[in-house]
Amino acid sequence: MLIKLADVLGIEIFDFSHEAIIKELREAMNRLLKETDEEKIWLAVKILRAVAR
């Protein structure tokens, strides 16, 4: 379901099937935040909040 949502939104889903360490995840998120405009960051925050519930 999340993969289909990502396709519709035109965003990339990372493959977390391997054991990634928290440092790698933070670095990936920081890169995305630096490359993304404010509107898309707020959308990502809303999606993460919904998933975390």
Contacts in CASP RR format, 6 or more apart in sequence:
PFRMAT RR
TARGET T0000
AUTHOR 0000-0000-0000
METHOD contacts of the structure
MODEL  1
MLIKLADVLGIEIFDFSHEAIIKELREAMNRLLKETDEEKIWLAVKILRA
VAR
2 13 0 8 1.000
2 51 0 8 1.000
3 13 0 8 1.000
5 47 0 8 1.000
6 12 0 8 1.000
6 13 0 8 1.000
9 43 0 8 1.000
14 28 0 8 1.000
32 44 0 8 1.000
33 41 0 8 1.000
36 44 0 8 1.000
END
